[in-house]
């Protein structure tokens, strides 16, 4: 068995301290890319979703289409058990655009009758109404599963604990893990959040969808990992004028991201939500590298950064 996997199991079972005579063991934080795509359909890239794993617990940020399938792959093929759908207990939404939430009801309804904990979801105003829509959509399924012969651990665990916020500046503490939400500018979509996750060994910042932001540069200053959206200048320049205007007001072009990274100086810059249109996707990486000499990678689904 993978040593980290064994340690995680022992910690959760409360056996590791007995076995080796210590109270706890320092865990390593992992960042797992569950989706690196955009609203533009791409067979190789699921909708946006990033997971931060610490001490056997998953904190998932956004739930784009295909995120649950990627989470199952991570659990079954990479041994990251925290990402098996029924083990995911924390979901954070950056904003309510469809490409960031289409798998929210999929996550909530997948194998819910075997859950031992309810899913808790945090996000912008409108989250409660969206969650009610999930209940309405699944009403007949819920009735069938709870009124017949099927064994169900808890008949209420299809329900989600929602926490919606009108603006950033809020903070969640879960044991040794701190999640902070910050307002970002995603055009006329308000509120839209970026998140900073602090564990005992790493700081991870997830931009959500945003234009260039001095505030975000400050939030990400010195972060171990910055996961940031990007749009290729080459791809953007060939779009019709109305789409150029939209993207300029809602997303971060490669030259702008290089400027932000030069201010923040993260240990690793991870490019995700990669808009490139007619340009090769690799242009997003090469354009950032042209103006930023720090460590930067073009993420793919199921990449793991430790």
Backbone torsions as a table, in degrees:
resi	resn	phi	psi	omega
1	UNK	NA	144.0	175.2
2	UNK	-54.8	128.5	-176.5
3	UNK	-56.5	-42.5	-180.0
4	UNK	-63.7	-37.7	179.7
5	UNK	-65.4	-41.1	178.8
6	UNK	-64.6	-44.7	179.5
7	UNK	-59.3	-44.8	-179.0
8	UNK	-60.3	-42.8	179.4
9	UNK	-63.5	-42.7	-179.1
10	UNK	-65.4	-40.7	178.2
11	UNK	-61.4	-47.4	-179.1
12	UNK	-63.3	-32.6	-179.3
13	UNK	-82.2	-8.4	-179.7
14	UNK	75.8	21.1	-174.8
15	UNK	-101.6	-18.7	-172.6
16	UNK	-66.3	-42.4	180.0
17	UNK	-61.2	-38.3	179.0
18	UNK	-66.8	-39.5	-174.6
19	UNK	-70.9	-39.1	-173.8
20	UNK	-116.8	2.1	173.1
21	UNK	76.6	29.1	176.2
22	UNK	-129.2	159.9	-177.3
23	UNK	-77.9	-35.7	-178.4
24	UNK	-157.9	167.1	179.0
25	UNK	-125.2	136.0	179.4
26	UNK	-64.3	123.0	177.9
27	UNK	-90.5	159.5	174.9
28	UNK	-100.4	138.6	178.1
29	UNK	-85.3	135.0	175.3
30	UNK	-117.7	145.6	170.5
31	UNK	-115.0	123.1	-176.8
32	UNK	-118.2	126.4	-179.7
33	UNK	-88.0	106.0	-179.5
34	UNK	-90.3	-11.3	177.0
35	UNK	-171.0	129.2	-175.8
36	UNK	-122.7	13.9	-174.5
37	UNK	-92.0	-164.6	-172.8
38	UNK	-139.1	-174.4	173.1
39	UNK	-65.1	-16.9	178.5
40	UNK	-74.8	117.1	-176.7
41	UNK	-57.2	136.3	-178.3
42	UNK	-147.1	120.5	-176.3
43	UNK	-62.9	-23.2	-175.7
44	UNK	-97.3	-7.9	-173.0
45	UNK	-132.6	120.1	174.5
46	UNK	-76.4	169.4	178.5
47	UNK	-63.8	161.8	-171.4
48	UNK	-56.7	131.1	174.5
49	UNK	-169.0	131.4	178.3
50	UNK	-130.5	134.7	178.3
51	UNK	-114.3	138.0	171.2
52	UNK	-111.6	123.8	-176.8
53	UNK	-111.7	127.5	175.0
54	UNK	-141.8	127.1	174.9
55	UNK	53.2	43.3	176.0
56	UNK	78.1	8.6	-179.4
57	UNK	-117.6	136.9	-179.3
58	UNK	-103.6	134.5	172.8
59	UNK	-119.7	109.9	-172.1
60	UNK	-104.0	135.7	-177.3
61	UNK	-118.4	111.3	-175.8
62	UNK	73.3	157.3	-172.5
63	UNK	-145.7	64.2	-179.2
64	UNK	-70.0	168.2	-177.7
65	UNK	-56.2	127.8	-179.9
66	UNK	95.5	-6.5	-177.8
67	UNK	-60.3	-41.3	-177.6
68	UNK	-65.8	-41.5	177.3
69	UNK	-60.0	-43.2	178.3
70	UNK	-64.8	-38.1	178.7
71	UNK	-63.2	-40.5	177.1
72	UNK	-63.9	-41.8	176.5
73	UNK	-59.9	-45.0	-180.0
74	UNK	-61.2	-39.0	-180.0
75	UNK	-70.5	-45.6	-171.6
76	UNK	-86.5	-30.5	-175.7
77	UNK	-103.7	-23.9	-179.8
78	UNK	-112.3	-1.2	176.7
79	UNK	73.2	20.5	-179.8
80	UNK	-93.7	81.9	-172.2
81	UNK	-61.3	-27.0	-179.5
82	UNK	-60.2	-19.6	-176.9
83	UNK	-97.3	3.0	170.9
84	UNK	-64.3	134.0	-168.7
85	UNK	-48.6	-42.0	-178.4
86	UNK	-73.2	-12.9	177.4
87	UNK	-90.0	-14.6	179.9
88	UNK	-77.4	120.7	-177.3
89	UNK	-116.0	-9.6	-174.0
90	UNK	-133.0	119.6	175.8
91	UNK	-126.7	130.7	179.2
92	UNK	-119.8	130.1	-177.5
93	UNK	-106.1	133.3	177.9
94	UNK	-79.5	-42.2	177.3
95	UNK	-164.7	171.6	-167.9
96	UNK	-100.3	23.5	170.0
97	UNK	-63.7	145.6	-172.9
98	UNK	-56.2	-40.2	-175.3
99	UNK	-67.1	-12.2	179.3
100	UNK	-101.8	-6.3	-173.6
101	UNK	-134.3	-0.7	-172.8
102	UNK	-61.0	-28.8	178.5
103	UNK	-93.7	6.9	175.1
104	UNK	-60.0	-53.0	177.5
105	UNK	-65.4	-28.0	177.2
106	UNK	-65.9	-45.5	178.3
107	UNK	-62.8	-44.7	-177.0
108	UNK	-64.6	-34.2	-173.9
109	UNK	-96.5	-12.7	-177.9
110	UNK	-69.7	112.7	173.9
111	UNK	57.8	29.2	-174.3
112	UNK	-59.6	-28.0	-177.5
113	UNK	-71.1	-7.5	174.3
114	UNK	-107.8	3.8	179.2
115	UNK	-67.2	144.5	171.1
116	UNK	-106.2	-9.2	175.2
117	UNK	-140.1	145.1	174.5
118	UNK	-71.6	152.9	172.7
119	UNK	-77.3	131.6	173.4
120	UNK	-105.9	131.0	-177.0
121	UNK	-125.6	133.6	-178.4
122	UNK	-121.9	136.7	179.6
123	UNK	-179.8	-169.5	-174.6
124	UNK	-75.5	164.0	176.8
125	UNK	-54.1	140.9	-172.0
126	UNK	107.2	-14.8	-179.1
127	UNK	-63.6	-40.5	-179.4
128	UNK	-62.0	-43.6	-179.9
129	UNK	-65.3	-39.2	178.3
130	UNK	-64.1	-39.0	179.9
131	UNK	-66.2	-39.7	176.6
132	UNK	-61.3	-36.0	176.3
133	UNK	-62.2	-37.6	175.1
134	UNK	-63.0	-45.1	178.1
135	UNK	-59.2	-44.4	-179.4
136	UNK	-62.1	-43.5	-178.7
137	UNK	-62.8	-38.7	-173.9
138	UNK	-97.8	9.6	-173.4
139	UNK	-53.8	-47.6	-177.5
140	UNK	-66.8	-41.0	177.5
141	UNK	-59.5	-43.9	-179.7
142	UNK	-62.2	-43.2	178.8
143	UNK	-61.1	-44.0	-178.1
144	UNK	-64.4	-38.7	-175.6
145	UNK	-79.0	-25.9	-175.2
146	UNK	-101.1	-7.4	-176.4
147	UNK	-114.3	2.4	-177.0
148	UNK	-117.3	-146.3	-174.7
149	UNK	-85.7	-13.4	-173.5
150	UNK	-64.3	129.6	173.7
151	UNK	-65.6	133.8	179.7
152	UNK	-134.6	126.2	-178.2
153	UNK	-62.2	-46.6	178.8
154	UNK	-147.8	117.8	-174.0
155	UNK	-68.5	-5.6	179.1
156	UNK	-103.3	-0.4	-171.2
157	UNK	-81.8	4.6	164.9
158	UNK	-72.4	-20.0	-178.4
159	UNK	-75.7	153.3	-177.4
160	UNK	-117.0	138.6	171.8
161	UNK	-84.9	106.6	-177.0
162	UNK	-99.5	147.7	178.0
163	UNK	-138.8	103.4	-176.9
164	UNK	-108.7	148.6	-173.6
165	UNK	-133.4	141.4	-179.4
166	UNK	-83.6	-19.1	178.7
167	UNK	-157.0	167.0	-179.7
168	UNK	-75.2	-172.6	-178.2
169	UNK	97.6	1.6	179.7
170	UNK	-94.8	160.7	-173.4
171	UNK	-142.1	140.8	176.8
172	UNK	-121.0	131.9	176.3
173	UNK	-112.4	123.0	177.4
174	UNK	-127.2	93.5	-175.4
175	UNK	62.2	-122.1	-178.9
176	UNK	-86.8	0.4	-175.7
177	UNK	-106.2	131.4	177.5
178	UNK	-116.8	130.6	175.8
179	UNK	-119.3	123.4	179.6
180	UNK	-118.0	138.3	179.8
181	UNK	-107.5	138.7	-179.7
182	UNK	-130.6	143.9	176.4
183	UNK	-71.0	138.1	171.6
184	UNK	-130.6	163.9	-176.8
185	UNK	-97.8	105.2	175.9
186	UNK	-113.3	58.6	-179.0
187	UNK	66.3	-127.6	-178.2
188	UNK	-95.9	13.8	179.9
189	UNK	-92.2	107.7	-178.7
190	UNK	-132.2	140.4	-7.9
191	UNK	-80.2	156.3	171.7
192	UNK	-129.9	136.7	-172.3
193	UNK	-117.3	145.4	158.4
194	UNK	-104.8	159.3	-179.0
195	UNK	-128.9	142.8	169.9
196	UNK	-117.6	126.0	-178.8
197	UNK	-111.8	124.4	179.8
198	UNK	-118.6	120.7	174.2
199	UNK	-115.3	173.0	-179.4
200	UNK	-59.9	-22.6	-177.1
201	UNK	-117.4	-7.4	-177.8
202	UNK	-151.9	156.0	167.9
203	UNK	-118.6	125.7	-178.6
204	UNK	-122.4	130.5	177.8
205	UNK	-116.8	132.9	-179.2
206	UNK	-120.5	118.8	-167.9
207	UNK	-74.7	-25.3	-165.2
208	UNK	63.6	-163.0	176.3
209	UNK	-91.0	128.5	-173.3
210	UNK	-163.8	154.3	165.9
211	UNK	-80.8	179.4	175.7
212	UNK	-57.2	140.1	-176.5
213	UNK	-143.8	119.3	173.1
214	UNK	-62.6	-35.2	178.5
215	UNK	-61.7	-45.1	179.4
216	UNK	-65.5	-37.3	176.7
217	UNK	-59.7	-38.2	178.9
218	UNK	-71.6	-42.6	178.9
219	UNK	-60.5	-36.7	-175.8
220	UNK	-89.4	-0.3	-175.5
221	UNK	-59.2	121.6	178.3
222	UNK	74.5	8.7	179.2
223	UNK	-63.0	148.7	176.0
224	UNK	-68.2	-41.5	-179.7
225	UNK	-137.2	129.1	173.0
226	UNK	-115.7	115.4	177.1
227	UNK	-98.4	114.9	-170.6
228	UNK	-134.0	139.2	174.1
229	UNK	-67.3	162.8	-179.1
230	UNK	-161.3	150.2	171.1
231	UNK	-129.5	130.9	-178.7
232	UNK	-65.7	132.8	175.9
233	UNK	-61.7	-41.0	-178.4
234	UNK	-63.8	-43.8	178.4
235	UNK	-67.7	-42.1	-179.6
236	UNK	-62.0	-39.9	-174.1
237	UNK	-66.2	-19.5	-178.0
238	UNK	-97.3	1.4	179.5
239	UNK	-79.8	157.7	171.6
240	UNK	-58.4	156.1	-173.2
241	UNK	-58.6	-39.9	-178.2
242	UNK	-65.0	-34.6	177.1
243	UNK	-75.6	-33.4	173.1
244	UNK	-60.2	-44.6	-179.4
245	UNK	-63.3	-43.1	179.6
246	UNK	-61.0	-51.6	-176.6
247	UNK	-65.9	-34.8	177.8
248	UNK	-63.2	-29.3	-179.2
249	UNK	-91.1	-7.3	-171.7
250	UNK	-128.9	-16.7	-173.9
251	UNK	-135.8	172.3	-174.8
252	UNK	-109.2	114.4	177.7
253	UNK	-73.7	160.5	-173.6
254	UNK	-58.0	-40.3	179.8
255	UNK	-65.1	-36.2	179.1
256	UNK	-71.1	-37.9	178.7
257	UNK	-67.4	-37.7	176.3
258	UNK	-61.7	-39.7	178.2
259	UNK	-64.2	-43.3	178.5
260	UNK	-63.0	-44.5	-178.5
261	UNK	-64.7	-35.2	177.5
262	UNK	-65.1	-28.9	176.6
263	UNK	-80.9	-42.6	-174.7
264	UNK	-79.9	-35.3	-179.2
265	UNK	51.5	58.2	177.2
266	UNK	-70.0	159.1	175.4
267	UNK	-63.3	-36.7	178.0
268	UNK	-145.5	131.4	174.1
269	UNK	-103.5	122.3	-178.7
270	UNK	-110.9	120.4	-179.3
271	UNK	-88.9	127.2	179.3
272	UNK	-141.4	178.2	-176.3
273	UNK	46.2	59.1	-164.7
274	UNK	-91.6	97.8	175.4
275	UNK	-84.2	126.2	-178.6
276	UNK	-141.8	-18.5	175.9
277	UNK	52.1	-123.0	-172.6
278	UNK	-76.4	-12.7	178.7
279	UNK	-82.9	151.1	173.9
280	UNK	-59.2	144.4	-176.8
281	UNK	-60.0	-28.8	-178.9
282	UNK	-64.9	-17.5	179.1
283	UNK	-63.6	-29.3	178.3
284	UNK	-60.6	-40.7	178.8
285	UNK	-71.0	-49.2	-176.3
286	UNK	-64.6	-34.8	179.5
287	UNK	-68.7	-38.9	176.2
288	UNK	-66.8	-44.0	-178.5
289	UNK	-63.5	-25.3	-179.9
290	UNK	-65.6	-24.8	-176.9
291	UNK	-123.8	5.4	-178.5
292	UNK	-143.4	123.8	-174.9
293	UNK	-102.3	11.3	175.4
294	UNK	-78.7	178.5	-179.0
295	UNK	-76.8	124.0	-176.9
296	UNK	-142.3	141.5	179.6
297	UNK	-133.9	149.7	173.5
298	UNK	-92.4	109.8	-172.3
299	UNK	-73.9	149.6	169.7
300	UNK	-122.3	158.8	176.8
301	UNK	-55.9	137.6	178.1
302	UNK	74.5	8.9	168.6
303	UNK	-63.0	143.5	177.7
304	UNK	-123.6	126.9	178.6
305	UNK	-118.4	129.1	-175.7
306	UNK	-122.3	NA	NA
